[in-house]
Amino acid sequence: MRQLGWKGADHFGISLHNAIVMPYIWHYGTEEQKQRWLPAMGRGEAIGFFGLTEPQGGSDPNTMLTHARREGDEWVLNGKKRWIGLATIASVGVIWAKDEEGVVRGFVVPTDTPGFKATAIDNKLSMRASLQTEIELTEMRLPLDAMLPEARGLSAPFKCLNEARYGIAWGVMGAARSCLEAAVNRAQTRTVYGELIGGKQLIQGQLADMFVEYEKGLLLALHLGRLKDAGKLSYGQISVGKLNNVREAIAIASKCRAMLGGDGITSEFPVMRHMANLESVRTYEGTDEVHQLVIGRELTGIAAF
Ligand SMILES: Cc1cc2nc3c(=O)[nH]c(=O)nc-3n(C[C@H](O)[C@H](O)[C@H](O)COP(=O)(O)OP(=O)(O)OC[C@H]3O[C@@H](n4cnc5c(N)ncnc54)[C@H](O)[C@@H]3O)c2cc1C
């Protein structure tokens, strides 16, 4: 197994590895798969990726075209994946593909398997410290036991994604706090019309409103955490946390950016970076619209996807 550095694996990559890929192997893998991969992954010697999204769209993974056919005692996989974190530096990953009956199944794929090719997406303007890739699978042959035996259908990939979505509700509040801290510091030091901007009522009103949303977001995340500990956290509640906290973090970052004036668009402050990165967070682990639809389904009992 390759000894790998974590270059390209930012906090997003580490949470992808820890909160998504390892739990899949842990929940759905065979004892042999667990023994082969989890200790090395836990030590950071083997990096993992999660391959669900495809070039034709990620919100509706049921449209997936990647497929697995059985030939003797092998699986043969063909297809493409897009936006997959870490795959160019990973040793292993879980790839989702439809079997011959059209059922979505997970496969544990060592990246040195012939027919596996990953290419970095290098034109991103958001999450630039993080590594996303495109994957091409061409007649990639895997042994029969590469399939995660306990994962059948789309509920399997969604199970661990929900863990990550819950984590996002906390993470984005960290970005919001960083932006707020920068804006408060600036308000205490920057003078306009002969007065500190922090002494202007319009500025204090904005700072107070942002702080209220930040505190509400933190309390929401805490509430979800307590429900989770009690085993009572529903998919709809996770969607409330992800949708609200990302939306409010984006609004806070944008207002703080404006409060910093021209300097706010420079790398002197962390705010513009958070703004750009939060745009990715808005999209991955379910877009705003997907979470609205999850909440809508819970409220009405009607799936309107
Ligand atoms: C930085 C980053 C990292 C990522 N990492 C991974 C990874 O490691 N592994 C992985 O598998 N994927 C990953 N993704 C992919 C991510 O999960 C998808 O981008 C996401 O699911 C959205 O899919 P899409 O980009 O194809 O948008 P689309 O599905 O094409 O959606 C386009 C627009 O249509 C809207 N929409 C979709 N359905 C509906 C509907 N029913 N009604 C109304 N509007 C709708 C969406 O909200 C969106 O605004 C990552 C993405 C990014 C940006």
The ligand as a Gaussian input file, in Angstrom:
#p B3LYP/6-31G(d) Opt

LIG

0 1
 C      -16.375000      20.907000      -4.150000
 C      -17.249000      19.720000      -4.432000
 C      -16.921000      18.462000      -3.892000
 C      -17.695000      17.338000      -4.176000
 N      -17.305000      16.094000      -3.700000
 C      -17.977000      14.978000      -4.111000
 C      -17.488000      13.663000      -3.767000
 O      -16.452000      13.509000      -3.087000
 N      -18.175000      12.585000      -4.221000
 C      -19.312000      12.691000      -4.981000
 O      -19.881000      11.667000      -5.338000
 N      -19.790000      13.936000      -5.328000
 C      -19.145000      15.065000      -4.918000
 N      -19.605000      16.333000      -5.287000
 C      -20.775000      16.426000      -6.177000
 C      -22.003000      17.045000      -5.537000
 O      -22.591000      16.129000      -4.653000
 C      -22.926000      17.484000      -6.684000
 O      -22.319000      18.618000      -7.295000
 C      -24.326000      17.824000      -6.196000
 O      -25.018000      16.661000      -5.818000
 C      -25.144000      18.538000      -7.283000
 O      -25.066000      17.856000      -8.484000
 P      -24.702000      18.679000      -9.819000
 O      -23.521000      19.528000      -9.547000
 O      -24.603000      17.675000     -10.916000
 O      -25.947000      19.639000     -10.051000
 P      -27.323000      19.202000     -10.728000
 O      -27.827000      17.950000     -10.113000
 O      -27.159000      19.251000     -12.203000
 O      -28.274000      20.397000     -10.266000
 C      -28.311000      21.645000     -10.978000
 C      -29.316000      22.556000     -10.302000
 O      -30.629000      21.979000     -10.376000
 C      -31.233000      21.990000      -9.083000
 N      -32.141000      20.864000      -8.950000
 C      -31.836000      19.545000      -8.984000
 N      -32.957000      18.805000      -8.822000
 C      -33.985000      19.684000      -8.685000
 C      -35.388000      19.555000      -8.507000
 N      -35.974000      18.359000      -8.417000
 N      -36.147000      20.680000      -8.416000
 C      -35.569000      21.901000      -8.489000
 N      -34.249000      22.103000      -8.671000
 C      -33.469000      21.003000      -8.770000
 C      -30.048000      21.864000      -8.129000
 O      -30.419000      22.303000      -6.835000
 C      -29.025000      22.774000      -8.801000
 O      -29.308000      24.117000      -8.456000
 C      -18.853000      17.466000      -4.981000
 C      -19.193000      18.736000      -5.510000
 C      -18.401000      19.836000      -5.254000
 C      -18.777000      21.157000      -5.868000

